[in-house]
Amino acid sequence: MEFQNDQPIYIQIANVIKEQIARGELQAGEKLRSVREYSVLFEVSALTVQRMMEYLVREGLVTSRKGIGSFVREDCVQDLQTALIREQAEEFVRKMENCGLDAQQIRELIGETLAGRE
């Protein structure tokens, strides 16, 4: 995985896990890989993975059971999907505004794009 310089690595890895949850690749109640497995997978230190796990717990996406492992929380999937969609929409609007489009032009562009899919 290629990491960006503008964000801590543990957050970038957490975002990968969030996307896996949102897409259904990781199901509610499913056990996550171990710290060691994620460390090998992402080629980072165990401390970085531990920070990622703690971050996901604080975000309310994962629950950790000492000696057993970490699990996707049962009640987080729908809220996570909504939050990720909202983030994507906000990023799209911000990019369009940076290109000089106003709200009406953005609406028209989206309308045209959707009409082309029908």
C-alpha positions in Angstrom: 0.0 0.0 0.0 1.3 3.4 -0.9 0.9 5.9 2.0 0.3 9.6 1.7 2.4 12.1 3.6 -0.5 14.4 4.7 -2.1 11.9 7.1 -0.8 9.6 9.8 -0.4 6.0 8.5 -2.6 4.5 11.1 -5.5 6.7 9.9 -4.9 5.7 6.3 -5.0 2.0 7.3 -8.1 2.6 9.4 -9.7 4.2 6.3 -9.0 1.0 4.3 -10.8 -1.0 7.1 -13.7 1.5 7.1 -14.1 1.0 3.4 -14.1 -2.7 3.8 -16.8 -2.5 6.4 -18.9 -0.1 4.3 -18.6 -2.4 1.2 -19.6 -5.4 3.2 -16.2 -7.1 2.8 -16.1 -7.1 6.6 -19.4 -8.0 8.1 -21.0 -6.8 11.4 -19.7 -9.1 14.2 -16.8 -10.4 12.1 -13.4 -10.8 13.7 -10.6 -8.6 12.3 -7.2 -9.9 11.5 -4.7 -9.8 14.4 -2.3 -7.0 14.9 0.6 -9.2 13.6 -1.4 -10.1 10.4 -2.2 -6.5 9.7 1.4 -5.5 10.4 2.6 -7.9 7.7 -0.2 -7.1 5.3 0.4 -3.3 5.4 4.2 -3.6 6.0 4.1 -1.4 9.1 5.0 -1.8 12.7 2.7 -3.5 15.2 2.5 -0.2 17.1 1.1 1.5 14.0 -1.5 -1.3 13.7 -2.3 -1.0 17.4 -2.9 2.7 17.0 -5.2 1.9 14.1 -7.2 -0.5 16.2 -7.5 2.0 19.0 -8.7 4.6 16.6 -11.4 2.3 15.2 -12.5 1.5 18.7 -12.7 5.3 19.5 -14.7 5.8 16.3 -17.2 3.2 17.5 -16.6 0.9 14.6 -14.8 -1.9 16.3 -15.0 -3.5 19.7 -12.0 -5.2 21.3 -12.1 -8.2 23.6 -9.0 -8.8 25.5 -7.3 -12.1 24.6 -9.9 -12.8 21.9 -9.5 -10.1 19.2 -11.3 -7.2 17.6 -14.7 -7.3 16.0 -16.8 -5.1 13.7 -19.5 -3.6 15.8 -23.0 -4.8 15.0 -24.6 -1.3 14.9 -22.0 0.6 12.9 -22.4 -0.4 9.3 -25.3 1.8 8.2 -23.9 4.9 9.9 -20.5 4.3 8.4 -21.9 3.9 4.9 -23.8 7.2 5.3 -20.7 9.0 6.6 -18.4 7.7 3.8 -21.0 8.7 1.2 -21.3 12.2 2.7 -17.5 12.6 2.8 -17.3 11.6 -0.9 -20.1 14.1 -1.8 -18.4 16.9 0.1 -15.0 16.2 -1.5 -16.7 16.2 -5.0 -18.4 19.5 -4.3 -15.2 21.1 -3.0 -13.3 20.0 -6.1 -16.0 21.4 -8.4 -15.9 24.7 -6.4 -12.1 24.8 -6.8 -12.7 24.5 -10.6 -14.9 27.6 -10.4 -18.3 26.0 -10.5 -21.1 27.4 -8.4 -23.9 25.3 -6.7 -26.2 25.6 -9.7 -23.6 24.5 -12.1 -22.7 21.5 -9.9 -26.4 20.5 -9.7 -26.7 20.7 -13.5 -23.5 18.7 -14.0 -24.8 16.0 -11.7 -28.2 16.0 -13.4 -26.6 15.6 -16.8 -24.4 12.8 -15.5 -27.3 10.9 -14.0 -29.5 11.5 -17.1 -26.7 9.9 -19.2 -27.0 6.7 -17.2 -30.7 6.1 -17.8 
